[in-house]
Amino acid sequence: MSILHITCSPRGRESESHRLSQRILDRLIAAAGPQAPRIVEIDAAALPHVDHDYAAALSAPADPADAILGRGALRQSAQLIQALQDATHIVIATPMHNFTVPSSLKVWIDHVVRVRSTFRITAEGKIGNLPDRPVYVAISSGGEFSGGAARQPDFLTPYLKHVLGTIGLRTVTFFSVEGTARGPDALQAARRRADADIAAHPALAGGSPASGDS
């Protein structure tokens, strides 16, 4: 098992989304048994934006020469795509910013959703080149965006489903801690609901973490 763990909050490991993603990681690690999985950590907040060479490559009919592919954003893109290809499981920890993905997650998406690398264009539309594998998305939000208490729109989950599906990743599961801005009692209740959802998920239920809640 190889897990790609992508953290997207500017608060890093102190963020609520990272805490939630760690609960998912604990389950996956427990399910792996005695052979500890390989975990690759990516801080999306530290990634550079794509550059001129990258933009030119995407609009060209073919990839540029190796000398150009080995520099700048194209080199970074190749490294991020390789990490994605190598992973058997992907865990994304992200806040919801202004109803959708934060800019850091969008930067990672821009690097890995790359024509001729992770998808191809056909007469029927864009077809993903990556084999499907489980993707777990841990979301934190100051307000509620799902269920009967929702008071704000959700452009994050449908967008991620579509853009990840474009490159072949269609088994996407979302877990969320919502209403984090509503005080400590609401936060603790939201955490309990999210932890229960993780524990009930068929692919994660068998991997009970060894330690208690943190």
Summary of the structure (lengths in Angstrom):
residues: 214
radius of gyration: 17.9
end to end distance: 24.0
largest distance: 56.8
contacts: 650
relative contact order: 0.18
helix: 42%
strand: 21%
